[in-house]
Amino acid sequence: MEEYKQFYKGKTVLVTGGAGAIGSNLTRELAELGAHVIVVDDLSSGQIWNVPSVANVLFVKGSILDEVILKRVFFERPQIVFHLAAFFANQNSVDHPERDLMVNGMGTLRMLEYSVLTGVERFVYASSGCAIYGGDMPLPLKEDFITMHLSTPYQITKMLGELYCNFFYHHYGLKVVKPRFFNSYGPGEVPGQYRNVIPNFIYWAMKGLPLPITGTGEETRDFTYVGDLVDGLLRAGYFESAIGQSFNLASGREVKIIELANMVNKLTGNDAGVRFVSRRKWDTKKRRWASIELAKKLIGYEPKMQFEEGLKITIQWFRDNWEKIEASAEFGPGASSAVREMVVKKD
Ligand SMILES: NC(=O)c1ccc[n+]([C@@H]2O[C@H](COP(=O)([O-])OP(=O)(O)OC[C@H]3O[C@@H](n4cnc5c(N)ncnc54)[C@H](O)[C@@H]3O)[C@@H](O)[C@H]2O)c1
């Protein structure tokens, strides 16, 4: 087994957001590698059935904003922290900006404070490529590109998290690492009003409905298989060369949304096609495609999953867990709460 994986055997590792799409996959992998994993998650968007139920995973239900919960989990003296809990994502933050600031801003600050206080050896912060690079930027997206033009509260607070990490690194010497994820997909992500396009497309397709495309379909995203992200996270927690750094974790390829929709329809046998709806105002990114050169150089990151293969695995996970997924998927009325209030007032 590779050294960076062996490293986790017997380590005490805290995963915030470990019931979520990415965190549950990370938790499973860490447990298999022999780590003692503590998961803290308030289940606001994660699912308890997603957390592996094994002896070396301790699940603590609660919020990273709750100091009693923080004292409880840091009492276990984690050596490595993977901070993945977040108020997810863009549209959710547009609808609930204060909650977004509390969880992604204050929550991250508290995690950093407790990590310094208890001598955590490595703090890995789940940053976001979509948050950092703004709207119109040169492609492929490279880490040194900086913009002030962020279009949602989520983008602002995910950036804020990176800035706080920088402060704790420079001021207290906390060994932070800030991988920037790009559009994760794979088993473990339950569809819903505020979730990513891939689980939602699969969900609608399995219900025999046309897939809603918000735009022209020519938009692109750099979809990254969750297993590749987990591998990048394990590397980020181990390699010394990662400390203090921000780097993209992506697939390094672009896929058009229309191509994705056609693939999902083909693989699920859905003949309802697609329907076009208007672009969301904050969605200013026509193309998203990341350079992964820095992650390769710093931590030897090399994404392995072919896109169509990853989609097939994800669809199989939907088939295997359909009842639970259907019961957990939450879709609101589809309008932002701001708009909803205006509609109510007019009526
Ligand atoms: N999924 C992506 O494409 C993507 C892209 C870039 C960055 N990220 C970042 O990666 C991380 C994980 O994303 P994900 O897709 O797994 O999201 P997710 O919503 O599935 O997981 C986040 C988890 O955090 C939990 N949580 C939320 N608020 C909490 C709180 N106050 N206290 C404790 N737990 C809380 C939720 O219940 C959920 O289980 C997030 O930080 C996200 O910003 C994700």
The ligand as an ORCA input file, in Angstrom:
! r2SCAN-3c Opt
* xyz 0 1
  N     -19.733     19.002     -4.050
  C     -18.994     19.832     -4.752
  O     -19.049     19.845     -5.971
  C     -18.042     20.770     -4.056
  C     -17.268     21.628     -4.836
  C     -16.401     22.492     -4.196
  C     -16.294     22.491     -2.816
  N     -17.070     21.649     -2.097
  C     -16.943     21.678     -0.636
  O     -16.732     20.361     -0.168
  C     -17.365     20.178      1.078
  C     -18.272     18.969      1.030
  O     -19.237     19.153      0.015
  P     -20.375     18.096     -0.248
  O     -20.713     18.122     -1.678
  O     -20.021     16.809      0.389
  O     -21.561     18.809      0.538
  P     -22.674     18.159      1.474
  O     -23.732     19.188      1.672
  O     -23.090     16.842      0.927
  O     -21.877     17.915      2.810
  C     -21.736     18.893      3.794
  C     -22.092     18.238      5.107
  O     -21.954     19.216      6.147
  C     -23.028     19.054      7.042
  N     -23.230     20.332      7.732
  C     -23.771     21.470      7.234
  N     -23.795     22.431      8.193
  C     -23.244     21.871      9.296
  C     -22.985     22.357     10.599
  N     -23.312     23.608     10.974
  N     -22.404     21.527     11.485
  C     -22.092     20.249     11.150
  N     -22.316     19.730      9.919
  C     -22.885     20.543      9.013
  C     -24.214     18.643      6.188
  O     -25.224     17.973      6.912
  C     -23.531     17.732      5.178
  O     -23.545     16.386      5.602
  C     -18.083     21.482      1.401
  O     -17.252     22.229      2.245
  C     -18.206     22.156      0.048
  O     -18.253     23.564      0.172
  C     -17.940     20.785     -2.675
*
